[in-house]
Amino acid sequence: MTKVHHLVGGYLHAPPRPRVICHCLLLEDASGLALVDTGIGLLDVEAPLARVGREAIEAAGFLFNQSDTLVRQMERLGFDPADVAHVVLTHADPDHAGGLADFPRAKVYVSAEELAALRRGHPRYRAPQFVHGPDWRTWDGADHEWFGIPARRLNLDFQSEVLLVPLFGHTSGHCGVAIRQAGDAWLLHAGDAYYLRAELTTDFHPVSELAAANAIDDGERRRSLAILNRLDREHGGRVRILGYHDPSELAEVPARGSRGPGR
């Protein structure tokens, strides 16, 4: 079974809002390594204004520390960042895709809808973060049904099945990433389909205004949130849902240890 490591790929803090995390996943498999989102990258730390831009930095409260990047965390855990063969993006916002250039050999999996929006030059995406020429691999259409939700199976050749789960609204092609765990259990990284876990059960959470303002289509965002609400309510015993920004969720996952045995 593919082992999942939970890593924080950076922090955002825009007072008076609380500090939040960039919750990335490192998938460790016998056939290689994969990342789910890449957080804030080394080049972002070196040139934040050029790479991320003043407006995004101030709005989201980007904090730039080299030690927080995935590259440095992987090194501390005993992994070689050069071994990352795949990156799966929930979407291409700068706090999710900033570290892509740190893994230039990786194939980058994203929904076709998201890549199309990026290539159209939507201003929410930061072109300097992609000048290295990512090896894009796009998925469109549903070839799989997952708990009643249309999904897209990725061809990573990992021991555990990995799916893109469309949760559109925050961006045009925003997707969750589902990873099969032991038995018939699953982990779903929901990206920015919610900012705080309380949104799954509270219709009008205070953060909802921010989520609505940052959504490319708020109606779609709310429909995606309803999908997650149903999934959590009806299948919470089999599906563990985690978002990208809520620090309380990191406290609920196993301790972030070193690489697994045999690697």
Salt bridges, closest charged atoms under 4 A:
GLU28 OE1 - HIS5 NE2 2.69
GLU28 OE2 - ARG263 NE 3.65
ASP37 OD2 - HIS96 ND1 2.77
ASP44 OD1 - ARG51 NE 2.78
GLU75 OE1 - ARG72 NH1 3.17
ASP93 OD2 - HIS91 NE2 3.30
ASP93 OD1 - ARG124 NE 2.81
ASP93 OD2 - HIS170 NE2 3.13
ASP95 OD2 - HIS96 NE2 3.57
ASP95 OD2 - HIS245 NE2 3.33
GLU113 OE2 - ARG152 NH2 2.94
ASP135 OD2 - ARG137 NH2 3.01
GLU161 OE2 - HIS144 NE2 3.87
GLU161 OE2 - ARG153 NE 2.68
GLU161 OE1 - ARG180 NH2 3.54
ASP184 OD2 - ARG238 NE 3.46
ASP192 OD2 - HIS91 NE2 3.45
ASP192 OD2 - HIS96 NE2 3.00
ASP192 OD2 - HIS170 NE2 3.23
ASP192 OD1 - HIS245 NE2 3.19
ASP218 OD1 - ARG221 NE 2.56
ASP218 OD2 - ARG222 NE 3.12
GLU220 OE2 - ARG223 NH2 3.87
ASP232 OD1 - ARG197 NH2 3.54
GLU234 OE1 - ARG230 NH1 3.17
GLU234 OE2 - ARG233 NH2 3.90
GLU234 OE1 - HIS235 NE2 3.95
GLU249 OE2 - ARG197 NH1 3.10
